Amino acid sequence: MSLDAQTLIWVLLLPVAALSGWMIGRRGAERRGGQRVSRLSSNYFRGLNFLLNEQPDKAIEVFLQIAEVDKDTVETHFALGNLFRRRGEVDRAIRIHQNLIERPRLSEEQRVQAVLELGEDFMRAGLLDRAEALFTDLGQFDQVAPKALRHLISIYQQERDWPKAIDHARRYEAATGETMGKLLAQFHCELAEAALGRKDRAAAVTHLRDAVEVDSHCARAGILEGRMALEEGDDGTAIRAFERVARHEVDYLPEVLQPLLDAWGRTGERVRARAFLADMVERSAGVSPMLALARLIQEDEGDAAAAGFLTRNLQRRPSVRGQNALIDLSLRRADEDPEETLRVVRQLSEQLVAGVAAYRCGHCGFGARAHHWQCPSCKRWGTVRPVHGAFGE
Ligand SMILES: [Zn+2]
């Protein structure tokens, strides 16, 4: 069940809980009212039951009946509005929430909640300016301010209004104490890229500094700084920026590897490049640093040394791209007997195939080495079949 449905069920259970409290209070005092209560709560449970069985059409029918009988049941209208919005019937949700807001006897808390719901209807309907106006008003009510701010941040992201997105993310931080550093850094980087687009380098530098201030390991800011340095012909700064990106988050290494190799090539920092790549080979699960280092070894020490390096590393971490590099090296080496390379490649293929599931359940996706009549994971019968493709049957 989705979180949304769970919240909805809680909303629906509230009046039931309130009414049962009322019943206990009234027990023995007045019998006539009790009947109305039990009728109402049995209808609630019918509606709930439909919801739990994911039959929203029938649930709506029941809740509409309740709303008809008892016009004061605010929670029923909230539940209905929610149901309509979830089903994409935004117009009906908007009407329900607008009617709620206009009720004179609504508590302040309920009215604020209804305005929040209406704002969410407008978001769903794509009426961003109207949603923005409501959420801006709601920002002053502590009970819903964080939610309203979250919606506003999302609206400004859709509108690509980064200064406003930044402003509201900061207010969200202040309201909740929750840090928004990574998100804020992305917004500052968007501003930096926009500044670069209109050739305003000074503004771009300021925005990048802001990004690093809120997220000191921001990879995107590092990559942008490196690219800007390259455009200015400043290889030293570019190398430092790109190396920092990869050290902080090794998964971004492939994004900066080629410009990094080019910059090292121009500055002639061979030793530094090899030491850095050797460090990355240890840290990265990917094959790129291994292949790059193999090329440097080949240039410095020759084909045999590069082949030896690749063979050692591929045995630890077999990969098809690594295997291809090994075959290429062997093809280049006229002096070499290809038998040794073939033996290594054969062994690597064995390792690669051994790591892959030969069978897979067509229902749940469970992978297995051997055939099972009953899937060990979802317990269905006859769904486990051989895998086809590069590594399969
Ligand atoms: Zn299964």
Residues whose N, C-alpha, C, O or C-beta is under 5 A from the ligand:
A	BS01	ZN	C361 H363 C364 G365 F366 C375 S377 C378 K379
